[in-house]
Amino acid sequence: DVHCLVVTFPYSNMRYCAALPGENAECVCAGLRTVFEHIGAVPLTLVLDNATGAGHRVAWDRVSIVKVFELFVEHYR
C-alpha cells in the first residue's frame, strides 16, 4: 500500500504530496521533512487533520502526541 501525506499552504493554496509506506509517526515525520526540504523552509504553524500517526485526541480539548513526533517538532522548533 502507498499512503499520501498532503500538505496545503493556505495563503498560496499550493499543495505538496509525499508518498509514504505507512501512516505511523516515522512516516509522518519523513513526509514532513521531505516537504520542508522541497520548499526550503519550515512553517511556523502546522495544523494536522487526521494525522493519527502524530497523535490522537484523548479528550475534546486534549491531544496526546506520539514521542517520535514530539521529538521531530522540537528539532524543527
NUKOL-488286 format. One record per atom (N, C-alpha, C): residue number from 1; residue in one letter; atom name; x, y, z. Coordinates in steps of 0.001 Angstrom, whole numbers, plus 524288, in hexadecimal, padded with zeros to 5 digits. Layout:
<kenus>
<kenu><seq>NUM</seq><type>A</type><atom>CA</atom><X>X</X><Y>Y</Y><Z>Z</Z></kenu>
...
</kenus>
This chain:
<kenus>
<kenu><seq>1</seq><type>D</type><atom>N</atom><X>8033A</X><Y>7FB59</Y><Z>80000</Z></kenu>
<kenu><seq>1</seq><type>D</type><atom>CA</atom><X>80000</X><Y>80000</Y><Z>80000</Z></kenu>
<kenu><seq>1</seq><type>D</type><atom>C</atom><X>80367</X><Y>804E8</Y><Z>80000</Z></kenu>
<kenu><seq>2</seq><type>V</type><atom>N</atom><X>80173</X><Y>808E4</Y><Z>7FD7B</Z></kenu>
<kenu><seq>2</seq><type>V</type><atom>CA</atom><X>803FF</X><Y>80DFE</Y><Z>7FD7F</Z></kenu>
<kenu><seq>2</seq><type>V</type><atom>C</atom><X>80058</X><Y>811DB</Y><Z>80027</Z></kenu>
<kenu><seq>3</seq><type>H</type><atom>N</atom><X>80264</X><Y>814CB</Y><Z>803C8</Z></kenu>
<kenu><seq>3</seq><type>H</type><atom>CA</atom><X>7FF68</X><Y>818C4</Y><Z>80690</Z></kenu>
<kenu><seq>3</seq><type>H</type><atom>C</atom><X>80190</X><Y>81E13</Y><Z>80505</Z></kenu>
<kenu><seq>4</seq><type>C</type><atom>N</atom><X>7FE3D</X><Y>821F9</Y><Z>8050F</Z></kenu>
<kenu><seq>4</seq><type>C</type><atom>CA</atom><X>7FFE4</X><Y>82737</Y><Z>80376</Z></kenu>
<kenu><seq>4</seq><type>C</type><atom>C</atom><X>7FF3D</X><Y>82B14</Y><Z>807E9</Z></kenu>
<kenu><seq>5</seq><type>L</type><atom>N</atom><X>80333</X><Y>82E38</Y><Z>808A4</Z></kenu>
<kenu><seq>5</seq><type>L</type><atom>CA</atom><X>802E5</X><Y>832B1</Y><Z>80C2C</Z></kenu>
<kenu><seq>5</seq><type>L</type><atom>C</atom><X>8022C</X><Y>83772</Y><Z>808B1</Z></kenu>
<kenu><seq>6</seq><type>V</type><atom>N</atom><X>7FDCE</X><Y>83A12</Y><Z>8093E</Z></kenu>
<kenu><seq>6</seq><type>V</type><atom>CA</atom><X>7FCB4</X><Y>83EB3</Y><Z>80616</Z></kenu>
<kenu><seq>6</seq><type>V</type><atom>C</atom><X>7FD24</X><Y>8437C</Y><Z>80996</Z></kenu>
<kenu><seq>7</seq><type>V</type><atom>N</atom><X>8006D</X><Y>84724</Y><Z>807FD</Z></kenu>
<kenu><seq>7</seq><type>V</type><atom>CA</atom><X>80136</X><Y>84C03</Y><Z>80ADF</Z></kenu>
<kenu><seq>7</seq><type>V</type><atom>C</atom><X>7FF2C</X><Y>85070</Y><Z>8077D</Z></kenu>
<kenu><seq>8</seq><type>T</type><atom>N</atom><X>7FBD3</X><Y>853B3</Y><Z>809BE</Z></kenu>
<kenu><seq>8</seq><type>T</type><atom>CA</atom><X>7F998</X><Y>85828</Y><Z>806F5</Z></kenu>
<kenu><seq>8</seq><type>T</type><atom>C</atom><X>7FB45</X><Y>85D27</Y><Z>809B3</Z></kenu>
<kenu><seq>9</seq><type>F</type><atom>N</atom><X>7FD02</X><Y>860E5</Y><Z>8069C</Z></kenu>
<kenu><seq>9</seq><type>F</type><atom>CA</atom><X>7FE8B</X><Y>865F7</Y><Z>808AE</Z></kenu>
<kenu><seq>9</seq><type>F</type><atom>C</atom><X>7FA24</X><Y>869CB</Y><Z>80797</Z></kenu>
<kenu><seq>10</seq><type>P</type><atom>N</atom><X>7F787</X><Y>86BC7</Y><Z>80BAC</Z></kenu>
<kenu><seq>10</seq><type>P</type><atom>CA</atom><X>7F2B0</X><Y>86EBB</Y><Z>80AF0</Z></kenu>
<kenu><seq>10</seq><type>P</type><atom>C</atom><X>7F333</X><Y>873E0</Y><Z>807FB</Z></kenu>
<kenu><seq>11</seq><type>Y</type><atom>N</atom><X>7F776</X><Y>876AC</Y><Z>8089D</Z></kenu>
<kenu><seq>11</seq><type>Y</type><atom>CA</atom><X>7F7D0</X><Y>87BCA</Y><Z>80612</Z></kenu>
<kenu><seq>11</seq><type>Y</type><atom>C</atom><X>7F896</X><Y>87B4C</Y><Z>80031</Z></kenu>
<kenu><seq>12</seq><type>S</type><atom>N</atom><X>7FBCB</X><Y>87799</Y><Z>7FE93</Z></kenu>
<kenu><seq>12</seq><type>S</type><atom>CA</atom><X>7FCC8</X><Y>876E8</Y><Z>7F8F7</Z></kenu>
<kenu><seq>12</seq><type>S</type><atom>C</atom><X>7F958</X><Y>872AF</Y><Z>7F698</Z></kenu>
<kenu><seq>13</seq><type>N</type><atom>N</atom><X>7F6DD</X><Y>86F87</Y><Z>7F9ED</Z></kenu>
<kenu><seq>13</seq><type>N</type><atom>CA</atom><X>7F3C3</X><Y>86B05</Y><Z>7F845</Z></kenu>
<kenu><seq>13</seq><type>N</type><atom>C</atom><X>7F72C</X><Y>866F4</Y><Z>7F584</Z></kenu>
<kenu><seq>14</seq><type>M</type><atom>N</atom><X>7FC4F</X><Y>86742</Y><Z>7F64D</Z></kenu>
<kenu><seq>14</seq><type>M</type><atom>CA</atom><X>7FFE4</X><Y>86365</Y><Z>7F42A</Z></kenu>
<kenu><seq>14</seq><type>M</type><atom>C</atom><X>7FF4B</X><Y>85E4F</Y><Z>7F738</Z></kenu>
<kenu><seq>15</seq><type>R</type><atom>N</atom><X>7FFD4</X><Y>859F0</Y><Z>7F481</Z></kenu>
<kenu><seq>15</seq><type>R</type><atom>CA</atom><X>7FF74</X><Y>854DA</Y><Z>7F70D</Z></kenu>
<kenu><seq>15</seq><type>R</type><atom>C</atom><X>8044D</X><Y>851A7</Y><Z>7F5CD</Z></kenu>
<kenu><seq>16</seq><type>Y</type><atom>N</atom><X>805AA</X><Y>84E4C</Y><Z>7F977</Z></kenu>
<kenu><seq>16</seq><type>Y</type><atom>CA</atom><X>80A03</X><Y>84AC1</Y><Z>7F8A1</Z></kenu>
<kenu><seq>16</seq><type>Y</type><atom>C</atom><X>80862</X><Y>84577</Y><Z>7FABE</Z></kenu>
<kenu><seq>17</seq><type>C</type><atom>N</atom><X>8096E</X><Y>8415D</Y><Z>7F7C9</Z></kenu>
<kenu><seq>17</seq><type>C</type><atom>CA</atom><X>807F2</X><Y>83C15</Y><Z>7F955</Z></kenu>
<kenu><seq>17</seq><type>C</type><atom>C</atom><X>80CD4</X><Y>838B5</Y><Z>7F9A1</Z></kenu>
<kenu><seq>18</seq><type>A</type><atom>N</atom><X>80D69</X><Y>835E2</Y><Z>7FDE5</Z></kenu>
<kenu><seq>18</seq><type>A</type><atom>CA</atom><X>811D0</X><Y>8324B</Y><Z>7FE90</Z></kenu>
<kenu><seq>18</seq><type>A</type><atom>C</atom><X>80FA9</X><Y>82CC5</Y><Z>7FF1B</Z></kenu>
<kenu><seq>19</seq><type>A</type><atom>N</atom><X>81187</X><Y>82934</Y><Z>7FBDA</Z></kenu>
<kenu><seq>19</seq><type>A</type><atom>CA</atom><X>80FF4</X><Y>823B3</Y><Z>7FC29</Z></kenu>
<kenu><seq>19</seq><type>A</type><atom>C</atom><X>81319</X><Y>82112</Y><Z>8007D</Z></kenu>
<kenu><seq>20</seq><type>L</type><atom>N</atom><X>8105C</X><Y>81E39</Y><Z>803DA</Z></kenu>
<kenu><seq>20</seq><type>L</type><atom>CA</atom><X>812D1</X><Y>81BC9</Y><Z>80860</Z></kenu>
<kenu><seq>20</seq><type>L</type><atom>C</atom><X>8110C</X><Y>8161A</Y><Z>808DF</Z></kenu>
<kenu><seq>21</seq><type>P</type><atom>N</atom><X>8142B</X><Y>812CE</Y><Z>80B74</Z></kenu>
<kenu><seq>21</seq><type>P</type><atom>CA</atom><X>812A7</X><Y>80D54</Y><Z>80C0B</Z></kenu>
<kenu><seq>21</seq><type>P</type><atom>C</atom><X>80E97</X><Y>80C5A</Y><Z>8104C</Z></kenu>
<kenu><seq>22</seq><type>G</type><atom>N</atom><X>80D91</X><Y>8102B</Y><Z>813A6</Z></kenu>
<kenu><seq>22</seq><type>G</type><atom>CA</atom><X>809D8</X><Y>80F6D</Y><Z>817E7</Z></kenu>
<kenu><seq>22</seq><type>G</type><atom>C</atom><X>807FE</X><Y>81499</Y><Z>81A13</Z></kenu>
<kenu><seq>23</seq><type>E</type><atom>N</atom><X>80520</X><Y>81447</Y><Z>81E70</Z></kenu>
<kenu><seq>23</seq><type>E</type><atom>CA</atom><X>80300</X><Y>818F8</Y><Z>820EA</Z></kenu>
<kenu><seq>23</seq><type>E</type><atom>C</atom><X>804CE</X><Y>81980</Y><Z>82690</Z></kenu>
<kenu><seq>24</seq><type>N</type><atom>N</atom><X>8090B</X><Y>816D8</Y><Z>827F1</Z></kenu>
<kenu><seq>24</seq><type>N</type><atom>CA</atom><X>80AFB</X><Y>8173B</Y><Z>82D4B</Z></kenu>
<kenu><seq>24</seq><type>N</type><atom>C</atom><X>80E25</X><Y>81C41</Y><Z>82E00</Z></kenu>
<kenu><seq>25</seq><type>A</type><atom>N</atom><X>80FF3</X><Y>81D26</Y><Z>832BD</Z></kenu>
<kenu><seq>25</seq><type>A</type><atom>CA</atom><X>812BB</X><Y>82206</Y><Z>833F3</Z></kenu>
<kenu><seq>25</seq><type>A</type><atom>C</atom><X>817AA</X><Y>822A9</Y><Z>830B4</Z></kenu>
<kenu><seq>26</seq><type>E</type><atom>N</atom><X>81A7E</X><Y>81E6E</Y><Z>82FE2</Z></kenu>
<kenu><seq>26</seq><type>E</type><atom>CA</atom><X>81F4D</X><Y>81EBD</Y><Z>82CCE</Z></kenu>
<kenu><seq>26</seq><type>E</type><atom>C</atom><X>81E28</X><Y>8207A</Y><Z>8273D</Z></kenu>
<kenu><seq>27</seq><type>C</type><atom>N</atom><X>819F1</X><Y>81E71</Y><Z>824FA</Z></kenu>
<kenu><seq>27</seq><type>C</type><atom>CA</atom><X>8187D</X><Y>81FE3</Y><Z>81F9E</Z></kenu>
<kenu><seq>27</seq><type>C</type><atom>C</atom><X>816AA</X><Y>82590</Y><Z>81F58</Z></kenu>
<kenu><seq>28</seq><type>V</type><atom>N</atom><X>81396</X><Y>8273D</Y><Z>82326</Z></kenu>
<kenu><seq>28</seq><type>V</type><atom>CA</atom><X>811CC</X><Y>82CAF</Y><Z>82341</Z></kenu>
<kenu><seq>28</seq><type>V</type><atom>C</atom><X>81684</X><Y>83054</Y><Z>82398</Z></kenu>
<kenu><seq>29</seq><type>C</type><atom>N</atom><X>81A35</X><Y>82F0E</Y><Z>826F3</Z></kenu>
<kenu><seq>29</seq><type>C</type><atom>CA</atom><X>81EED</X><Y>83249</Y><Z>82782</Z></kenu>
<kenu><seq>29</seq><type>C</type><atom>C</atom><X>8221E</X><Y>83256</Y><Z>82279</Z></kenu>
<kenu><seq>30</seq><type>A</type><atom>N</atom><X>822C2</X><Y>82DCD</Y><Z>8200F</Z></kenu>
<kenu><seq>30</seq><type>A</type><atom>CA</atom><X>825BA</X><Y>82D82</Y><Z>81B2B</Z></kenu>
<kenu><seq>30</seq><type>A</type><atom>C</atom><X>82312</X><Y>830AA</Y><Z>816E2</Z></kenu>
<kenu><seq>31</seq><type>G</type><atom>N</atom><X>81DE5</X><Y>83055</Y><Z>8169D</Z></kenu>
<kenu><seq>31</seq><type>G</type><atom>CA</atom><X>81B03</X><Y>8334E</Y><Z>812AE</Z></kenu>
<kenu><seq>31</seq><type>G</type><atom>C</atom><X>81B71</X><Y>83925</Y><Z>81386</Z></kenu>
<kenu><seq>32</seq><type>L</type><atom>N</atom><X>81AED</X><Y>83AD7</Y><Z>8185C</Z></kenu>
<kenu><seq>32</seq><type>L</type><atom>CA</atom><X>81B6B</X><Y>8406C</Y><Z>81983</Z></kenu>
<kenu><seq>32</seq><type>L</type><atom>C</atom><X>820F1</X><Y>84259</Y><Z>8186A</Z></kenu>
<kenu><seq>33</seq><type>R</type><atom>N</atom><X>824CF</X><Y>83F2B</Y><Z>819B3</Z></kenu>
<kenu><seq>33</seq><type>R</type><atom>CA</atom><X>82A38</X><Y>840B5</Y><Z>8188E</Z></kenu>
<kenu><seq>33</seq><type>R</type><atom>C</atom><X>82AFF</X><Y>8415C</Y><Z>812AC</Z></kenu>
<kenu><seq>34</seq><type>T</type><atom>N</atom><X>828BD</X><Y>83DDD</Y><Z>80F99</Z></kenu>
<kenu><seq>34</seq><type>T</type><atom>CA</atom><X>82909</X><Y>83E43</Y><Z>809E4</Z></kenu>
<kenu><seq>34</seq><type>T</type><atom>C</atom><X>826A2</X><Y>84362</Y><Z>80804</Z></kenu>
<kenu><seq>35</seq><type>V</type><atom>N</atom><X>8222A</X><Y>844C0</Y><Z>80A39</Z></kenu>
<kenu><seq>35</seq><type>V</type><atom>CA</atom><X>81F8F</X><Y>849AB</Y><Z>808CC</Z></kenu>
<kenu><seq>35</seq><type>V</type><atom>C</atom><X>822F2</X><Y>84E4F</Y><Z>80A58</Z></kenu>
<kenu><seq>36</seq><type>F</type><atom>N</atom><X>82500</X><Y>84E4E</Y><Z>80F1E</Z></kenu>
<kenu><seq>36</seq><type>F</type><atom>CA</atom><X>82845</X><Y>852A0</Y><Z>810F2</Z></kenu>
<kenu><seq>36</seq><type>F</type><atom>C</atom><X>82D03</X><Y>85358</Y><Z>80D69</Z></kenu>
<kenu><seq>37</seq><type>E</type><atom>N</atom><X>82F75</X><Y>84F03</Y><Z>80BE9</Z></kenu>
<kenu><seq>37</seq><type>E</type><atom>CA</atom><X>83405</X><Y>84F5B</Y><Z>8087B</Z></kenu>
<kenu><seq>37</seq><type>E</type><atom>C</atom><X>8327A</X><Y>85163</Y><Z>80314</Z></kenu>
<kenu><seq>38</seq><type>H</type><atom>N</atom><X>82DF2</X><Y>84FC6</Y><Z>8012D</Z></kenu>
<kenu><seq>38</seq><type>H</type><atom>CA</atom><X>82C2A</X><Y>85175</Y><Z>7FBFF</Z></kenu>
<kenu><seq>38</seq><type>H</type><atom>C</atom><X>82B1F</X><Y>85757</Y><Z>7FBDB</Z></kenu>
<kenu><seq>39</seq><type>I</type><atom>N</atom><X>828A4</X><Y>8595F</Y><Z>7FFF2</Z></kenu>
<kenu><seq>39</seq><type>I</type><atom>CA</atom><X>82756</X><Y>85EF4</Y><Z>7FFF4</Z></kenu>
<kenu><seq>39</seq><type>I</type><atom>C</atom><X>82BCA</X><Y>8624A</Y><Z>8021C</Z></kenu>
<kenu><seq>40</seq><type>G</type><atom>N</atom><X>82FA7</X><Y>85FCA</Y><Z>80485</Z></kenu>
<kenu><seq>40</seq><type>G</type><atom>CA</atom><X>83423</X><Y>862A9</Y><Z>80690</Z></kenu>
<kenu><seq>40</seq><type>G</type><atom>C</atom><X>832FF</X><Y>865BE</Y><Z>80B7A</Z></kenu>
<kenu><seq>41</seq><type>A</type><atom>N</atom><X>82F07</X><Y>86424</Y><Z>80E55</Z></kenu>
<kenu><seq>41</seq><type>A</type><atom>CA</atom><X>82D8C</X><Y>866EE</Y><Z>8131B</Z></kenu>
<kenu><seq>41</seq><type>A</type><atom>C</atom><X>82A44</X><Y>86359</Y><Z>8168E</Z></kenu>
<kenu><seq>42</seq><type>V</type><atom>N</atom><X>8298A</X><Y>86511</Y><Z>81B66</Z></kenu>
<kenu><seq>42</seq><type>V</type><atom>CA</atom><X>82624</X><Y>86252</Y><Z>81F0E</Z></kenu>
<kenu><seq>42</seq><type>V</type><atom>C</atom><X>821DA</X><Y>8661C</Y><Z>820AE</Z></kenu>
<kenu><seq>43</seq><type>P</type><atom>N</atom><X>81CE2</X><Y>864BD</Y><Z>81FDB</Z></kenu>
<kenu><seq>43</seq><type>P</type><atom>CA</atom><X>818A1</X><Y>86841</Y><Z>82161</Z></kenu>
<kenu><seq>43</seq><type>P</type><atom>C</atom><X>818A9</X><Y>86948</Y><Z>82744</Z></kenu>
<kenu><seq>44</seq><type>L</type><atom>N</atom><X>81707</X><Y>86DE8</Y><Z>828C2</Z></kenu>
<kenu><seq>44</seq><type>L</type><atom>CA</atom><X>816B4</X><Y>86F3A</Y><Z>82E51</Z></kenu>
<kenu><seq>44</seq><type>L</type><atom>C</atom><X>81259</X><Y>86C3E</Y><Z>83106</Z></kenu>
<kenu><seq>45</seq><type>T</type><atom>N</atom><X>80E3C</X><Y>86AFB</Y><Z>82E20</Z></kenu>
<kenu><seq>45</seq><type>T</type><atom>CA</atom><X>809B9</X><Y>8684C</Y><Z>83054</Z></kenu>
<kenu><seq>45</seq><type>T</type><atom>C</atom><X>80825</X><Y>863C9</Y><Z>82CD1</Z></kenu>
<kenu><seq>46</seq><type>L</type><atom>N</atom><X>80706</X><Y>85F51</Y><Z>82F34</Z></kenu>
<kenu><seq>46</seq><type>L</type><atom>CA</atom><X>804D9</X><Y>85AD8</Y><Z>82C65</Z></kenu>
<kenu><seq>46</seq><type>L</type><atom>C</atom><X>7FF95</X><Y>8598F</Y><Z>82ECF</Z></kenu>
<kenu><seq>47</seq><type>V</type><atom>N</atom><X>7FBBC</X><Y>858BA</Y><Z>82B90</Z></kenu>
<kenu><seq>47</seq><type>V</type><atom>CA</atom><X>7F6A0</X><Y>856F3</Y><Z>82D5C</Z></kenu>
<kenu><seq>47</seq><type>V</type><atom>C</atom><X>7F5D5</X><Y>85191</Y><Z>82AFC</Z></kenu>
<kenu><seq>48</seq><type>L</type><atom>N</atom><X>7F5B7</X><Y>84D9B</Y><Z>82E49</Z></kenu>
<kenu><seq>48</seq><type>L</type><atom>CA</atom><X>7F538</X><Y>84841</Y><Z>82C68</Z></kenu>
<kenu><seq>48</seq><type>L</type><atom>C</atom><X>7EF89</X><Y>84687</Y><Z>82CA8</Z></kenu>
<kenu><seq>49</seq><type>D</type><atom>N</atom><X>7EDDF</X><Y>843EE</Y><Z>8288D</Z></kenu>
<kenu><seq>49</seq><type>D</type><atom>CA</atom><X>7E890</X><Y>841E4</Y><Z>82850</Z></kenu>
<kenu><seq>49</seq><type>D</type><atom>C</atom><X>7E8ED</X><Y>83C1A</Y><Z>826FF</Z></kenu>
<kenu><seq>50</seq><type>N</type><atom>N</atom><X>7E6CD</X><Y>838DC</Y><Z>82A4D</Z></kenu>
<kenu><seq>50</seq><type>N</type><atom>CA</atom><X>7E6BC</X><Y>8333C</Y><Z>82962</Z></kenu>
<kenu><seq>50</seq><type>N</type><atom>C</atom><X>7EC43</X><Y>830F7</Y><Z>8293D</Z></kenu>
<kenu><seq>51</seq><type>A</type><atom>N</atom><X>7EF99</X><Y>832C2</Y><Z>82CAC</Z></kenu>
<kenu><seq>51</seq><type>A</type><atom>CA</atom><X>7F4FC</X><Y>830D7</Y><Z>82CE6</Z></kenu>
<kenu><seq>51</seq><type>A</type><atom>C</atom><X>7F5A8</X><Y>82D61</Y><Z>831B1</Z></kenu>
<kenu><seq>52</seq><type>T</type><atom>N</atom><X>7F33A</X><Y>828D7</Y><Z>83198</Z></kenu>
<kenu><seq>52</seq><type>T</type><atom>CA</atom><X>7F36F</X><Y>82562</Y><Z>83623</Z></kenu>
<kenu><seq>52</seq><type>T</type><atom>C</atom><X>7F8F1</X><Y>8236F</Y><Z>83739</Z></kenu>
<kenu><seq>53</seq><type>G</type><atom>N</atom><X>7FC64</X><Y>8239A</Y><Z>83357</Z></kenu>
<kenu><seq>53</seq><type>G</type><atom>CA</atom><X>801CE</X><Y>8221B</Y><Z>83440</Z></kenu>
<kenu><seq>53</seq><type>G</type><atom>C</atom><X>804AB</X><Y>825F2</Y><Z>837B9</Z></kenu>
<kenu><seq>54</seq><type>A</type><atom>N</atom><X>802F3</X><Y>82AD5</Y><Z>837BF</Z></kenu>
<kenu><seq>54</seq><type>A</type><atom>CA</atom><X>8057B</X><Y>82EE4</Y><Z>83ADC</Z></kenu>
<kenu><seq>54</seq><type>A</type><atom>C</atom><X>80334</X><Y>82F3D</Y><Z>8405A</Z></kenu>
<kenu><seq>55</seq><type>G</type><atom>N</atom><X>7FE5C</X><Y>82DC8</Y><Z>840F5</Z></kenu>
<kenu><seq>55</seq><type>G</type><atom>CA</atom><X>7FBD0</X><Y>82E16</Y><Z>84609</Z></kenu>
<kenu><seq>55</seq><type>G</type><atom>C</atom><X>7F613</X><Y>82CE1</Y><Z>84586</Z></kenu>
<kenu><seq>56</seq><type>H</type><atom>N</atom><X>7F358</X><Y>82D1E</Y><Z>849E5</Z></kenu>
<kenu><seq>56</seq><type>H</type><atom>CA</atom><X>7EDB8</X><Y>82C31</Y><Z>849C0</Z></kenu>
<kenu><seq>56</seq><type>H</type><atom>C</atom><X>7EB0F</X><Y>82F2E</Y><Z>84E2D</Z></kenu>
<kenu><seq>57</seq><type>R</type><atom>N</atom><X>7E62B</X><Y>8304E</Y><Z>84D57</Z></kenu>
<kenu><seq>57</seq><type>R</type><atom>CA</atom><X>7E322</X><Y>8334C</Y><Z>85124</Z></kenu>
<kenu><seq>57</seq><type>R</type><atom>C</atom><X>7E19F</X><Y>82FBD</Y><Z>855B1</Z></kenu>
<kenu><seq>58</seq><type>V</type><atom>N</atom><X>7E2E0</X><Y>83170</Y><Z>85A6F</Z></kenu>
<kenu><seq>58</seq><type>V</type><atom>CA</atom><X>7E17B</X><Y>82E75</Y><Z>85F19</Z></kenu>
<kenu><seq>58</seq><type>V</type><atom>C</atom><X>7DCCC</X><Y>830DA</Y><Z>861E0</Z></kenu>
<kenu><seq>59</seq><type>A</type><atom>N</atom><X>7DBA0</X><Y>835A4</Y><Z>860A6</Z></kenu>
<kenu><seq>59</seq><type>A</type><atom>CA</atom><X>7D706</X><Y>83861</Y><Z>862A3</Z></kenu>
<kenu><seq>59</seq><type>A</type><atom>C</atom><X>7D5DB</X><Y>83CBE</Y><Z>85EC6</Z></kenu>
<kenu><seq>60</seq><type>W</type><atom>N</atom><X>7D15C</X><Y>83F24</Y><Z>85F4A</Z></kenu>
<kenu><seq>60</seq><type>W</type><atom>CA</atom><X>7CFD2</X><Y>84331</Y><Z>85B95</Z></kenu>
<kenu><seq>60</seq><type>W</type><atom>C</atom><X>7D3F0</X><Y>84774</Y><Z>85B1C</Z></kenu>
<kenu><seq>61</seq><type>D</type><atom>N</atom><X>7D676</X><Y>848BB</Y><Z>85F78</Z></kenu>
<kenu><seq>61</seq><type>D</type><atom>CA</atom><X>7DA36</X><Y>84D0E</Y><Z>85F82</Z></kenu>
<kenu><seq>61</seq><type>D</type><atom>C</atom><X>7DFDE</X><Y>84B56</Y><Z>86064</Z></kenu>
<kenu><seq>62</seq><type>R</type><atom>N</atom><X>7E0E5</X><Y>8463A</Y><Z>85FE1</Z></kenu>
<kenu><seq>62</seq><type>R</type><atom>CA</atom><X>7E635</X><Y>84443</Y><Z>860C9</Z></kenu>
<kenu><seq>62</seq><type>R</type><atom>C</atom><X>7E7D1</X><Y>84070</Y><Z>85C88</Z></kenu>
<kenu><seq>63</seq><type>V</type><atom>N</atom><X>7ECC5</X><Y>840DA</Y><Z>85B02</Z></kenu>
<kenu><seq>63</seq><type>V</type><atom>CA</atom><X>7EEF9</X><Y>83D54</Y><Z>85716</Z></kenu>
<kenu><seq>63</seq><type>V</type><atom>C</atom><X>7F3DF</X><Y>83AD7</Y><Z>85955</Z></kenu>
<kenu><seq>64</seq><type>S</type><atom>N</atom><X>7F469</X><Y>835C5</Y><Z>85899</Z></kenu>
<kenu><seq>64</seq><type>S</type><atom>CA</atom><X>7F91D</X><Y>832F8</Y><Z>85A2B</Z></kenu>
<kenu><seq>64</seq><type>S</type><atom>C</atom><X>7FCA3</X><Y>8327D</Y><Z>85563</Z></kenu>
<kenu><seq>65</seq><type>I</type><atom>N</atom><X>80175</X><Y>8346A</Y><Z>855D7</Z></kenu>
<kenu><seq>65</seq><type>I</type><atom>CA</atom><X>80519</X><Y>83466</Y><Z>8516D</Z></kenu>
<kenu><seq>65</seq><type>I</type><atom>C</atom><X>808EA</X><Y>82FDF</Y><Z>8520A</Z></kenu>
<kenu><seq>66</seq><type>V</type><atom>N</atom><X>809CE</X><Y>82D05</Y><Z>84DCD</Z></kenu>
<kenu><seq>66</seq><type>V</type><atom>CA</atom><X>80D7C</X><Y>828AB</Y><Z>84DC0</Z></kenu>
<kenu><seq>66</seq><type>V</type><atom>C</atom><X>81301</X><Y>82ACC</Y><Z>84EA2</Z></kenu>
<kenu><seq>67</seq><type>K</type><atom>N</atom><X>81625</X><Y>82816</Y><Z>851C1</Z></kenu>
<kenu><seq>67</seq><type>K</type><atom>CA</atom><X>81B5A</X><Y>829EB</Y><Z>85341</Z></kenu>
<kenu><seq>67</seq><type>K</type><atom>C</atom><X>81ECF</X><Y>82B23</Y><Z>84E86</Z></kenu>
<kenu><seq>68</seq><type>V</type><atom>N</atom><X>81EB4</X><Y>827CF</Y><Z>84A90</Z></kenu>
<kenu><seq>68</seq><type>V</type><atom>CA</atom><X>821EA</X><Y>828B4</Y><Z>845E1</Z></kenu>
<kenu><seq>68</seq><type>V</type><atom>C</atom><X>82076</X><Y>82DE2</Y><Z>84354</Z></kenu>
<kenu><seq>69</seq><type>F</type><atom>N</atom><X>81B66</X><Y>82EF9</Y><Z>842F2</Z></kenu>
<kenu><seq>69</seq><type>F</type><atom>CA</atom><X>819AA</X><Y>833DA</Y><Z>8408E</Z></kenu>
<kenu><seq>69</seq><type>F</type><atom>C</atom><X>81B0A</X><Y>83881</Y><Z>84407</Z></kenu>
<kenu><seq>70</seq><type>E</type><atom>N</atom><X>81AAC</X><Y>837CE</Y><Z>8491D</Z></kenu>
<kenu><seq>70</seq><type>E</type><atom>CA</atom><X>81C27</X><Y>83BF6</Y><Z>84CC7</Z></kenu>
<kenu><seq>70</seq><type>E</type><atom>C</atom><X>821EC</X><Y>83D6A</Y><Z>84C19</Z></kenu>
<kenu><seq>71</seq><type>L</type><atom>N</atom><X>82549</X><Y>83989</Y><Z>84B86</Z></kenu>
<kenu><seq>71</seq><type>L</type><atom>CA</atom><X>82ADD</X><Y>83A89</Y><Z>84AA9</Z></kenu>
<kenu><seq>71</seq><type>L</type><atom>C</atom><X>82BCD</X><Y>83D2E</Y><Z>84568</Z></kenu>
<kenu><seq>72</seq><type>F</type><atom>N</atom><X>828D9</X><Y>83BAE</Y><Z>84173</Z></kenu>
<kenu><seq>72</seq><type>F</type><atom>CA</atom><X>82932</X><Y>83E19</Y><Z>83C47</Z></kenu>
<kenu><seq>72</seq><type>F</type><atom>C</atom><X>827D3</X><Y>843E6</Y><Z>83C9D</Z></kenu>
<kenu><seq>73</seq><type>V</type><atom>N</atom><X>8239E</X><Y>84519</Y><Z>83F5C</Z></kenu>
<kenu><seq>73</seq><type>V</type><atom>CA</atom><X>821EA</X><Y>84A8B</Y><Z>84005</Z></kenu>
<kenu><seq>73</seq><type>V</type><atom>C</atom><X>82616</X><Y>84DA7</Y><Z>842EC</Z></kenu>
<kenu><seq>74</seq><type>E</type><atom>N</atom><X>8283B</X><Y>84B73</Y><Z>8470C</Z></kenu>
<kenu><seq>74</seq><type>E</type><atom>CA</atom><X>82C4E</X><Y>84E2A</Y><Z>84A05</Z></kenu>
<kenu><seq>74</seq><type>E</type><atom>C</atom><X>8311A</X><Y>84F3A</Y><Z>846A2</Z></kenu>
<kenu><seq>75</seq><type>H</type><atom>N</atom><X>83263</X><Y>84B99</Y><Z>84334</Z></kenu>
<kenu><seq>75</seq><type>H</type><atom>CA</atom><X>836E6</X><Y>84C4B</Y><Z>83FC2</Z></kenu>
<kenu><seq>75</seq><type>H</type><atom>C</atom><X>83623</X><Y>850F1</Y><Z>83C18</Z></kenu>
<kenu><seq>76</seq><type>Y</type><atom>N</atom><X>83168</X><Y>85191</Y><Z>83A0E</Z></kenu>
<kenu><seq>76</seq><type>Y</type><atom>CA</atom><X>83060</X><Y>855BA</Y><Z>83642</Z></kenu>
<kenu><seq>76</seq><type>Y</type><atom>C</atom><X>82E68</X><Y>85AC2</Y><Z>838BC</Z></kenu>
<kenu><seq>77</seq><type>R</type><atom>N</atom><X>82DBA</X><Y>85AE2</Y><Z>83DCF</Z></kenu>
<kenu><seq>77</seq><type>R</type><atom>CA</atom><X>82BC7</X><Y>85F91</Y><Z>84075</Z></kenu>
<kenu><seq>77</seq><type>R</type><atom>C</atom><X>82FC7</X><Y>863D0</Y><Z>8406C</Z></kenu>
</kenus>
